[in-house]
Amino acid sequence: MKTITRFLCLTAAIALAIPAFAADFEGKVEMRIKSPEMAVLSKNSTMLMNFYAKGPKMRMDMKPDGEAAGFGAMMGDVFVLYDKDKKEITSIMPAMKMAMVMKEPEAKPDATTQADSPNAAFKATGKTDTILGYKAEEYVSTAETGEYVEMWVTKELGTFRMMQQQQDGKAAAPKGHEKFLLDNKLFPLKMTVYKKKGDAQPVVQLEVLKVDKSAQPDSLFQIPDGIKKMDMSKLQQDLEALKGLGE
């Protein structure tokens, strides 16, 4: 039961990793993310993610950067479809011939302000650059406690939020650098996150490798033939209970 529970929770987390691109963006963004949390998928804790966008539809392809491990070896390459109009997220595992369909969790009300959330406090360093053809500016954390973040961001791609957590069946309100990015409609082109200022080892390293603005075929945003669909609506309601059984 514990293995099944962890697998289902991981799948749900992956399915909530879709960014919100600018409304007029159609194309592909290639990204590399390294984090200890990725060790259950990749032996070097690094994943490659390709994001595709076309109108209200988006897709994320996810695979290990190197040899797969744990759930990564079990699931094979994974891709996720997101339909903004239908508010529907579909996580597809071709190797398992399985697709898990869920409704986008309703966002929890966010009554906090940047002053209430010190980890969301950032300042521009004054450094600017052009990264992959986009104007970028460097920001760093100013909080004395909590996570410390260094990031290069652009206003030209939309917003980005990674691995949303759920509380009571709703997407948890963003905090820290996620809140800062969303509030200011910024997209990170490079980002390094430390558990606290002064740490030698980061907990997340993110880098956009390529941005390709081009027309995308409709077939990219469809479930392939031969894939069995599973309705995850009930699982969304019982996810917290399943986590408890796995402990």
C-alpha positions in Angstrom: 0.0 0.0 0.0 2.8 2.4 0.8 4.4 2.0 -2.6 1.0 2.5 -4.4 0.3 5.6 -2.2 3.6 7.2 -3.0 3.2 6.5 -6.7 -0.3 8.1 -6.7 0.9 11.1 -4.8 3.9 11.6 -7.1 1.6 11.3 -10.2 -0.7 14.0 -8.8 2.2 16.3 -8.0 3.6 15.9 -11.6 0.2 16.7 -13.0 0.2 20.0 -11.2 3.5 21.3 -12.7 2.1 23.0 -15.7 3.1 26.7 -16.1 0.9 29.5 -17.4 2.5 31.0 -20.5 1.7 34.3 -22.0 -1.7 34.2 -23.8 0.0 34.8 -27.2 2.7 32.3 -26.8 2.7 29.2 -29.0 5.7 27.0 -29.0 8.0 24.9 -26.9 10.2 25.6 -23.8 12.9 23.1 -22.8 13.9 23.1 -19.1 16.3 21.2 -16.8 15.5 20.9 -13.1 17.7 19.3 -10.4 16.4 18.6 -6.9 16.8 15.9 -4.3 13.1 15.3 -4.6 13.7 14.1 -8.2 15.9 11.2 -6.9 12.8 8.9 -7.0 12.7 9.5 -10.8 16.3 10.0 -11.8 19.6 8.6 -10.5 21.3 12.0 -10.7 18.2 13.8 -9.3 17.8 15.7 -12.6 14.8 15.9 -14.9 14.4 17.3 -18.4 11.0 18.9 -19.1 9.6 20.1 -22.4 6.6 22.5 -22.2 4.4 23.0 -25.2 1.6 25.7 -25.5 -1.1 26.4 -28.0 -4.1 28.6 -27.1 -5.8 27.2 -23.9 -3.9 23.9 -24.2 -0.6 22.9 -22.8 1.6 19.8 -22.5 4.6 18.9 -20.4 7.0 16.0 -21.3 9.1 14.7 -18.5 12.0 12.3 -18.5 15.2 11.7 -16.5 18.4 13.5 -17.6 20.4 10.2 -17.6 19.4 6.9 -16.0 16.0 6.5 -14.6 15.5 5.4 -11.0 12.6 4.1 -8.8 9.2 5.4 -10.1 11.0 6.9 -13.1 12.0 3.4 -14.2 8.5 2.1 -13.5 6.6 4.8 -15.2 8.9 5.4 -18.2 8.6 8.8 -19.9 5.6 10.8 -18.7 3.7 13.6 -20.3 0.9 15.8 -19.0 -1.9 17.6 -20.9 -3.7 20.6 -19.5 -6.9 22.1 -21.0 -7.4 25.6 -19.4 -11.0 25.9 -20.8 -12.1 22.5 -19.4 -9.9 22.9 -16.2 -8.7 19.4 -16.8 -5.3 17.8 -16.3 -4.4 14.4 -17.8 -1.2 12.6 -16.7 -0.2 10.0 -19.4 2.2 7.1 -18.9 2.6 5.5 -22.4 4.8 2.6 -21.0 1.9 1.6 -18.7 -0.8 2.5 -21.4 -2.5 4.6 -18.7 -3.9 8.1 -18.5 -5.1 9.6 -15.2 -7.6 12.4 -15.7 -8.3 15.0 -12.9 -10.0 18.3 -12.5 -7.8 21.2 -11.8 -7.9 21.8 -8.0 -9.7 25.0 -7.0 -7.2 27.5 -5.7 -7.3 28.3 -1.9 -8.0 31.9 -1.1 -4.8 33.8 -0.6 -5.2 36.5 2.1 -1.5 37.0 2.6 0.4 40.0 1.3 4.1 40.2 0.5 4.6 41.9 3.9 2.8 38.9 5.6 5.0 36.4 3.8 8.7 37.4 4.3 9.9 34.6 2.1 8.2 36.4 -0.8 10.4 39.5 -0.4 12.9 40.0 -3.3 15.0 42.8 -4.7 16.5 43.5 -8.0 20.3 43.4 -8.0 20.5 45.8 -10.9 22.0 43.2 -13.2 20.3 42.6 -16.6 21.1 40.3 -19.5 19.6 38.8 -22.6 19.0 35.0 -22.1 17.8 32.9 -25.1 16.7 36.1 -26.7 14.6 37.4 -23.8 15.3 40.4 -21.6 16.1 39.1 -18.1 16.7 40.7 -14.7 18.3 39.2 -11.6 16.5 39.1 -8.3 17.6 37.7 -4.9 15.8 37.1 -1.6 15.9 39.8 1.1 14.4 37.8 3.9 16.6 36.9 6.9 14.9 33.6 7.5 13.5 30.9 5.2 14.5 30.0 1.7 17.2 32.0 -0.2 16.7 32.3 -3.9 18.8 33.7 -6.7 17.0 34.0 -10.1 17.0 35.5 -13.5 13.5 36.3 -14.7 11.7 37.6 -17.7 8.3 39.3 -18.2 8.0 38.0 -21.8 6.9 34.4 -21.2 4.1 34.4 -18.7 4.3 32.9 -15.2 5.5 29.7 -13.7 4.7 27.6 -10.6 6.2 24.2 -9.9 4.7 21.2 -8.0 1.7 22.7 -6.4 0.6 21.0 -3.2 -3.0 20.3 -2.2 -4.8 21.0 1.1 -8.4 19.8 1.6 -8.7 19.1 -2.1 -7.6 22.6 -3.1 -4.4 23.9 -4.6 -2.4 25.5 -1.7 -1.8 29.2 -1.9 1.6 30.1 -3.3 4.4 31.1 -0.9 8.0 32.4 -1.2 9.5 32.7 -4.7 6.3 31.1 -6.2 4.2 33.9 -4.8 6.7 36.5 -6.0 6.7 35.1 -9.6 2.9 34.9 -9.8 2.3 38.3 -8.3 4.7 39.9 -10.7 3.9 37.7 -13.8 7.5 36.6 -14.1 9.0 33.5 -15.7 12.3 32.1 -14.3 15.0 31.4 -16.9 17.6 30.5 -14.3 16.9 29.8 -10.6 18.8 28.5 -7.6 16.9 27.8 -4.3 18.7 27.2 -1.0 16.9 26.0 2.2 18.5 29.1 3.9 21.0 31.8 3.1 24.6 30.6 3.5 23.9 27.0 2.6 26.4 25.4 0.2 24.1 23.0 -1.5 20.9 24.2 -3.3 17.6 22.3 -3.0 16.4 23.3 -6.5 18.3 24.3 -9.6 16.3 25.3 -12.6 17.4 26.4 -16.1 15.6 27.0 -19.3 17.7 25.5 -22.1 15.7 26.6 -25.2 12.7 28.6 -26.2 11.1 27.8 -29.6 8.2 30.0 -30.7 6.6 28.0 -33.5 3.3 26.5 -34.6 2.5 23.2 -32.7 0.4 20.4 -34.1 -3.0 19.6 -32.5 -2.0 16.0 -32.0 0.5 17.0 -29.3 -2.4 17.9 -27.0 -4.4 14.7 -27.5 -4.4 11.3 -25.7 -2.7 8.7 -28.0 -4.7 5.7 -29.2 -4.5 2.6 -27.1 -4.3 4.5 -23.7 -6.7 3.6 -21.0 -8.3 6.6 -19.2 -8.8 6.6 -15.4 -11.0 9.2 -13.7 -9.0 10.5 -10.7 -11.8 12.6 -9.3 -12.4 10.3 -6.3 -8.7 10.0 -5.7 -8.4 13.8 -5.5 -10.9 13.7 -2.6 -9.2 10.8 -0.9 -5.6 11.7 -1.5 -4.9 12.9 2.1 -6.4 9.6 3.5 -4.2 7.6 1.1 -1.1 9.5 2.4 -2.0 8.5 5.9 -2.3 4.8 5.0 1.2 4.9 3.5 2.9 6.1 6.7 
